[in-house]
Each structure stands twice: as C-alpha cells, then as structure tokens.
C-alpha cells in the first residue's frame, strides 16, 4: 500500500489511535497485521502513531485496509468511526495550522457530525466518546497511551486558534455563519479560566436570533447560543429557546432534523445548514432518533430540557415509537420518573415529560 503525498503539517493522531484500537480488537501484533496488509512495519507504526496520517492514504488503499480489517474480525463499531477519526484529524490540522482562506476551513464547508466533535474533544480534552468508553478501556500490554495524544502546547494552541477563527469568521463570506457557530461549539470544550467570559462575548452576536419567535435562517444561531451557554453553566437561554420551539412547527421540525443529523439518524452529508430550512421527516429514521435521544438523557448536563422537549415532539409526530422499541420505551419511562422526582426541569420541559410519561404508562 502507498501513502501518497504528506504535508509535514498534517495531524493523524486520532485516526492512528482508532486504527490501533481496531488492531487490538482482532487482536494482532503490529508485525502480523503489517504482513496481512502487505505493508512494512514502519508504515503501520507511522499510521498508529499519527506520524503518517491515514487521511493521506490513497482511496483504493484505504478501501483495502478497511476490508482486510473487517475480514480479520476487527470491531465493526470502531470501523464505523474511522471516517470521523480522519475528519477529526483534518479539523485539528485546519485549526492548528490555519489557512489564510477561511472559506476553505472544514468547519466552513461541512456540518460536522457528533462523532467528529467527540473525537476532537478526546484529543484536546481527554474526554472519551461515550460510545467508545468500553472499547477504550480494554487492557493493553506495556505502556500505552489512553487516547489520541496531542502535546500540551498543541492543546492550548487549538483553543487559542479556534477563538481566532470564530472571531474572524465574517471574512469567510457565505460560509461565515457555519464557521462561526461550529467554532463556538468546539470552543465550549476550552478548560481555560477565561473561556466562559470569552464565550459570553462571542455569543452576543448570536443572541438577537433568540428574540425571533418563528423560524428564520438565523434559527440555528439561536440553538447554538442556547446550547453553548448551557454548557457554560447558564441554562436561561436554553429555557427561552425551548419555550420558543413550542410555538412554531417549522422550528420544531428543524430541531428534530438537526438532532437526526447530529445523532446519526440520517446520513452526514450536509455541506451547510440549508437542510434545516426545509426539514423533511422522511429523511431520517424515527426509531433510531428515538433510541439516540433516550440513550443521551443520562449524559446531557445543562441541555436535558432540550432533550426532553425533543422527545415530546418526536412522540407527538410518531406516537407508535414506544411499540417499535419497547426496551427504549422502558428506559425512557424509568428515566422520566428519575427526572420528575429530581425536580430540576424547567416548567415547560416538566410538562412535556409528564405528558411523555403518561403516554408511556398508557401503552404499557
């Protein structure tokens, strides 16, 4: 296999670590897998360490790599994360080695998936993606990194450059809104002491969108501002956003469409936010979306109100969902009792959850 041309600036630590996890899931030593792949040991070691980014491997060679790993019995879930891992490396490279042309930035030309965002967070904050926690905890022989490793300097520079990208997004023309909101979301992972103050200043340009009660192209700005503020510990904007959702059908459908994209219930093939302007419920899997929203209720600090309201909307649109997946319905019923007893929900969300709980009891 050839690796094609490689820029010294390219980063490959995320896809390299996922490849290492794939090899360990078989399991095979590096030298044996290299033989099976028809490459030299140094090439495989370079891929796994990130020195030779997998994203630079030729398309046909990457296809052969995937098929060989699958044939050898590699973990299918991990194989499904390989594209997101290469996308995360591309994003890390773009932020840490910024181009003068912001319109070419990957955050300006594609709506990122949850998997990509979670893998970036793993590299810059050490936060293991929930879907990979069990696999990442598998025992390894000898000293081995626990995740994709960036240097401390690169981790700090990532957030510094990301702030600059968000602040300069206006120079990206029509791509600027997408670039700014996605930069702001990733910047919410910043652990720096001044991160909250910076986010508050950056969000001010988006706050006017929160005053709009019906859907407009700026709706996604309101959603981003509300969720980022909630992640920073201020739930008020999110409560206002959820309240506004209930008064506009287009906004309700746009919210479900965005969840469907983010949670993998529709193909991650959107170059911009235009799909929210014409939300099509037939474009996503309602059963998968139901399962993902239910499964995320336990790890949604600060945004649980949005999850609850979204589930209420989804069940109103598809009342048969609990019958399609009784296990997810049972999980939701149990979680609903916990949330209602905790009395932490915003009044609108509490009423939504009470309605959902009642519906589930009636179907039990």
C-alpha positions as CSV (number, residue, x, y, z in Angstrom):
1,X,0.0,0.0,0.0
2,X,1.2,3.5,-0.7
3,X,0.6,6.5,1.5
4,X,0.6,9.2,-1.2
5,X,1.9,12.7,-0.5
6,X,2.0,14.0,3.0
7,X,2.3,17.5,4.4
8,X,4.5,17.9,7.5
9,X,1.8,20.0,9.0
10,X,-0.8,17.2,8.8
11,X,-2.1,15.6,12.1
12,X,-3.0,12.0,12.3
13,X,-3.2,11.1,16.0
14,X,-7.0,10.5,16.1
15,X,-7.3,8.1,13.2
16,X,-4.0,6.5,14.2
17,X,-5.3,5.7,17.7
18,X,-8.6,4.4,16.3
19,X,-6.5,2.1,13.9
20,X,-4.6,0.9,17.0
21,X,-7.9,0.1,18.7
22,X,-9.0,-1.8,15.6
23,X,-5.8,-3.9,15.5
24,X,-6.2,-4.6,19.3
25,X,-9.8,-5.7,18.8
26,X,-8.7,-8.5,16.4
27,X,-6.2,-8.9,18.3
28,X,-2.9,-9.0,16.4
29,X,0.6,-7.6,17.0
30,X,1.7,-4.8,14.7
31,X,4.1,-7.0,12.7
32,X,1.4,-9.6,11.9
33,X,-1.1,-7.0,10.8
34,X,1.5,-5.3,8.7
35,X,2.1,-8.6,6.9
36,X,-1.6,-9.2,6.4
37,X,-1.9,-5.7,4.9
38,X,1.1,-6.1,2.7
39,X,3.0,-3.2,4.1
40,X,6.2,-2.8,6.1
41,X,6.1,-2.5,9.9
42,X,7.3,1.1,9.8
43,X,4.3,2.2,7.8
44,X,1.8,0.7,10.2
45,X,3.7,2.2,13.2
46,X,3.6,5.5,11.4
47,X,-0.1,5.3,10.9
48,X,-0.8,4.3,14.5
49,X,1.4,7.0,16.0
50,X,0.0,9.7,13.7
51,X,3.3,10.4,12.0
52,X,1.7,9.2,8.7
53,X,-1.9,10.4,8.7
54,X,-4.4,7.8,7.5
55,X,-6.2,10.7,5.8
56,X,-3.3,10.8,3.3
57,X,-3.7,7.2,2.2
58,X,-4.9,6.7,-1.3
59,X,-8.6,5.9,-1.7
60,X,-8.2,2.4,-3.1
61,X,-5.6,1.5,-0.4
62,X,-8.0,2.8,2.3
63,X,-10.7,0.6,0.9
64,X,-8.4,-2.4,1.0
65,X,-7.4,-1.5,4.6
66,X,-11.0,-1.5,5.7
67,X,-11.8,-4.7,4.0
68,X,-8.8,-6.5,5.4
69,X,-9.6,-5.3,8.9
70,X,-13.2,-6.5,8.6
71,X,-12.1,-9.8,7.2
72,X,-9.8,-10.3,10.2
73,X,-12.6,-9.7,12.6
74,X,-12.0,-6.1,13.7
75,X,-14.7,-4.4,15.8
76,X,-17.4,-3.2,13.4
77,X,-18.3,-0.2,15.6
78,X,-14.8,1.0,15.5
79,X,-14.6,0.6,11.8
80,X,-17.6,2.9,11.5
81,X,-15.7,5.6,13.4
82,X,-12.7,5.6,11.1
83,X,-14.1,8.3,8.7
84,X,-15.0,10.5,11.7
85,X,-11.5,10.0,13.0
86,X,-9.9,11.1,9.8
87,X,-12.3,14.1,9.7
88,X,-11.2,15.0,13.3
89,X,-7.6,14.9,12.2
90,X,-8.4,17.2,9.3
91,X,-10.2,19.6,11.6
92,X,-7.3,19.6,14.1
93,X,-4.9,20.3,11.3
94,X,-7.0,23.2,10.0
95,X,-7.3,24.8,13.4
96,X,-3.6,24.3,14.4
97,X,-2.2,25.2,11.0
98,X,-4.8,27.8,9.9
99,X,-5.0,28.8,6.2
100,X,-5.5,32.4,5.2
101,X,-8.6,31.4,3.2
102,X,-11.2,30.8,5.9
103,X,-13.8,29.7,3.3
104,X,-11.7,26.5,2.8
105,X,-11.8,25.7,6.5
106,X,-13.6,22.3,7.2
107,X,-15.8,24.0,9.7
108,X,-17.0,26.4,7.0
109,X,-17.9,23.8,4.3
110,X,-19.5,20.9,6.1
111,X,-21.9,20.3,9.0
112,X,-19.8,18.3,11.4
113,X,-21.1,15.0,13.0
114,X,-21.3,14.3,16.7
115,X,-18.6,11.6,16.2
116,X,-16.2,14.1,14.8
117,X,-16.8,16.6,17.6
118,X,-16.4,13.9,20.3
119,X,-13.2,12.6,18.8
120,X,-11.8,16.2,18.7
121,X,-12.8,16.6,22.3
122,X,-10.9,13.3,23.1
123,X,-7.8,14.7,21.5
124,X,-7.9,18.2,23.1
125,X,-9.5,17.4,26.5
126,X,-9.1,13.7,27.1
127,X,-12.9,13.2,27.1
128,X,-13.5,9.7,25.8
129,X,-16.6,9.5,23.5
130,X,-19.4,7.7,25.4
131,X,-19.8,5.2,22.6
132,X,-16.1,4.2,22.8
133,X,-15.6,4.1,26.6
134,X,-15.8,0.4,27.0
135,X,-13.6,-0.2,24.0
136,X,-11.0,2.4,25.1
137,X,-10.8,0.7,28.5
138,X,-9.6,-2.7,27.0
139,X,-6.4,-3.8,28.7
140,X,-3.1,-3.3,26.8
141,X,0.3,-4.8,27.2
142,X,3.0,-2.5,28.4
143,X,2.9,1.3,28.5
144,X,0.3,2.6,26.0
145,X,-1.5,6.0,25.6
146,X,-5.0,6.1,26.8
147,X,-6.2,8.1,23.9
148,X,-5.1,10.3,20.9
149,X,-2.2,12.4,22.2
150,X,-1.5,16.0,21.3
151,X,1.2,17.9,23.1
152,X,0.2,20.2,25.9
153,X,1.3,23.1,23.7
154,X,-0.9,21.9,20.8
155,X,-3.9,21.5,23.1
156,X,-3.5,25.1,24.3
157,X,-2.9,26.4,20.8
158,X,-6.0,24.6,19.5
159,X,-8.3,26.7,21.6
160,X,-6.4,29.9,21.0
161,X,-6.6,29.4,17.2
162,X,-10.2,28.3,17.4
163,X,-11.1,31.6,19.2
164,X,-9.3,33.5,16.4
165,X,-11.2,31.5,13.8
166,X,-14.6,32.3,15.4
167,X,-13.8,35.9,15.7
168,X,-12.6,36.1,12.0
169,X,-15.5,34.1,10.6
170,X,-17.0,37.2,9.0
171,X,-14.2,37.0,6.4
172,X,-15.5,33.6,5.2
173,X,-18.4,35.2,3.2
174,X,-21.5,33.0,2.9
175,X,-19.7,30.2,4.9
176,X,-19.1,32.5,7.8
177,X,-22.2,31.7,9.9
178,X,-21.5,28.0,9.7
179,X,-17.8,28.5,10.5
180,X,-18.6,30.7,13.5
181,X,-21.2,28.6,15.1
182,X,-19.2,25.4,14.8
183,X,-16.1,27.1,16.1
184,X,-18.1,28.3,19.1
185,X,-19.4,24.9,19.8
186,X,-15.9,23.3,19.9
187,X,-14.6,26.2,21.9
188,X,-17.0,25.4,24.6
189,X,-14.7,22.5,25.5
190,X,-12.0,25.0,26.4
191,X,-10.9,24.5,30.1
192,X,-9.1,27.9,30.3
193,X,-10.1,30.1,33.2
194,X,-11.3,32.9,30.8
195,X,-13.2,30.5,28.5
196,X,-16.6,31.3,30.0
197,X,-16.1,35.1,29.6
198,X,-14.8,34.7,26.1
199,X,-17.8,32.6,25.1
200,X,-20.2,35.2,26.6
201,X,-18.6,37.9,24.5
202,X,-18.7,35.7,21.4
203,X,-22.3,34.7,21.9
204,X,-23.5,38.3,22.0
205,X,-23.6,38.4,18.2
206,X,-26.0,35.4,18.1
207,X,-28.3,36.5,20.9
208,X,-30.6,38.6,18.7
209,X,-31.7,35.4,17.0
210,X,-33.1,34.2,20.3
211,X,-35.7,37.0,20.2
212,X,-37.1,35.6,16.9
213,X,-40.2,33.5,17.8
214,X,-40.7,31.9,14.3
215,X,-38.2,30.1,12.1
216,X,-35.7,32.1,10.1
217,X,-32.3,31.2,8.6
218,X,-30.8,32.5,11.9
219,X,-32.7,29.9,13.9
220,X,-29.6,27.7,14.2
221,X,-27.7,30.6,15.7
222,X,-30.3,30.7,18.5
223,X,-29.9,27.0,19.1
224,X,-26.1,27.2,19.2
225,X,-26.1,30.2,21.5
226,X,-28.6,28.5,23.9
227,X,-26.7,25.1,24.0
228,X,-23.3,26.7,24.3
229,X,-24.5,28.9,27.2
230,X,-26.0,25.8,28.9
231,X,-22.7,24.0,28.6
232,X,-21.1,27.0,30.2
233,X,-23.5,26.7,33.2
234,X,-26.2,29.3,32.2
235,X,-29.5,27.5,31.3
236,X,-31.6,30.6,30.9
237,X,-31.1,31.0,27.2
238,X,-31.9,27.3,26.6
239,X,-35.1,27.6,28.6
240,X,-36.2,30.5,26.4
241,X,-35.2,28.6,23.3
242,X,-37.3,25.6,24.3
243,X,-40.2,27.8,25.1
244,X,-40.0,29.4,21.6
245,X,-39.8,26.0,19.9
246,X,-43.2,25.0,21.2
247,X,-44.8,28.0,19.3
248,X,-43.6,27.2,15.8
249,X,-44.0,24.0,13.9
250,X,-41.1,24.7,11.5
251,X,-38.8,25.3,14.4
252,X,-39.9,22.0,16.0
253,X,-39.2,20.1,12.8
254,X,-35.9,21.9,12.3
255,X,-34.9,20.9,15.8
256,X,-35.6,17.2,15.1
257,X,-33.8,17.4,11.8
258,X,-30.7,18.8,13.5
259,X,-30.9,16.1,16.2
260,X,-31.2,13.5,13.4
261,X,-28.1,14.7,11.7
262,X,-26.1,15.1,15.0
263,X,-27.1,11.7,16.4
264,X,-26.6,9.8,13.2
265,X,-30.2,9.1,12.3
266,X,-29.6,10.5,8.8
267,X,-26.5,10.4,6.5
268,X,-23.9,13.0,7.5
269,X,-23.9,14.6,4.0
270,X,-24.9,18.2,4.6
271,X,-22.5,20.9,3.3
272,X,-24.4,23.7,5.1
273,X,-27.5,24.4,7.3
274,X,-29.9,24.5,4.3
275,X,-31.5,21.2,5.2
276,X,-33.0,23.0,8.2
277,X,-34.9,25.4,6.0
278,X,-36.8,22.5,4.5
279,X,-36.9,19.8,7.2
280,X,-38.2,16.5,5.9
281,X,-39.2,13.9,8.5
282,X,-38.9,11.2,5.8
283,X,-35.1,11.9,5.6
284,X,-34.3,10.4,9.0
285,X,-35.0,7.2,10.9
286,X,-37.5,8.0,13.7
287,X,-36.8,4.7,15.5
288,X,-33.0,5.4,15.5
289,X,-33.6,9.0,16.6
290,X,-35.9,7.9,19.4
291,X,-33.2,5.4,20.6
292,X,-30.5,8.0,20.5
293,X,-32.4,10.7,22.3
294,X,-33.4,8.3,25.0
295,X,-29.9,7.0,25.4
296,X,-28.5,10.5,25.7
297,X,-30.7,11.6,28.5
298,X,-28.2,10.4,31.1
299,X,-25.3,12.4,29.8
300,X,-26.9,15.7,29.0
301,X,-26.0,18.1,31.8
302,X,-27.3,21.6,31.1
303,X,-29.2,20.5,28.0
304,X,-31.6,17.9,29.4
305,X,-34.6,20.3,28.8
306,X,-33.9,20.3,25.1
307,X,-33.6,16.5,25.0
308,X,-36.9,16.2,26.9
309,X,-38.8,18.6,24.7
310,X,-37.4,17.0,21.5
311,X,-38.6,13.6,22.7
312,X,-42.0,15.1,23.4
313,X,-42.1,16.5,19.8
314,X,-40.9,13.2,18.3
315,X,-43.5,11.1,20.1
316,X,-46.2,13.5,19.1
317,X,-45.1,13.1,15.4
318,X,-44.7,9.4,15.7
319,X,-46.9,8.1,18.6
320,X,-46.1,4.4,17.6
321,X,-42.4,4.6,18.5
322,X,-42.7,3.1,22.0
323,X,-44.3,0.0,20.4
324,X,-41.4,-0.2,17.8
325,X,-38.8,-0.3,20.6
326,X,-40.2,-1.4,23.9
327,X,-36.7,-1.5,25.5
328,X,-36.1,2.1,24.7
329,X,-39.6,3.0,25.9
330,X,-39.0,1.2,29.2
331,X,-35.7,3.0,29.6
332,X,-37.4,6.4,28.9
333,X,-40.2,5.6,31.4
334,X,-37.7,4.8,34.2
335,X,-35.6,7.9,33.4
336,X,-38.7,10.1,33.3
337,X,-39.5,9.1,36.9
338,X,-36.0,10.0,38.0
339,X,-36.1,13.4,36.3
340,X,-39.6,14.2,37.6
341,X,-38.6,13.3,41.2
342,X,-35.4,15.4,41.0
343,X,-37.5,18.5,40.1
344,X,-34.6,20.0,38.1
345,X,-36.5,20.7,34.9
346,X,-37.8,23.9,33.5
347,X,-41.6,24.1,33.9
348,X,-42.3,23.7,30.2
349,X,-39.9,20.7,30.0
350,X,-41.5,19.2,33.1
351,X,-45.0,19.4,31.5
352,X,-43.5,17.8,28.4
353,X,-42.0,15.0,30.4
354,X,-45.2,14.4,32.4
355,X,-47.1,14.1,29.1
356,X,-44.5,11.6,27.7
357,X,-44.6,9.6,30.9
358,X,-48.4,9.5,30.9
359,X,-48.3,8.3,27.2
360,X,-45.8,5.6,28.1
361,X,-47.9,4.4,31.0
362,X,-51.0,4.1,28.9
363,X,-49.1,2.0,26.3
364,X,-47.5,-0.3,29.0
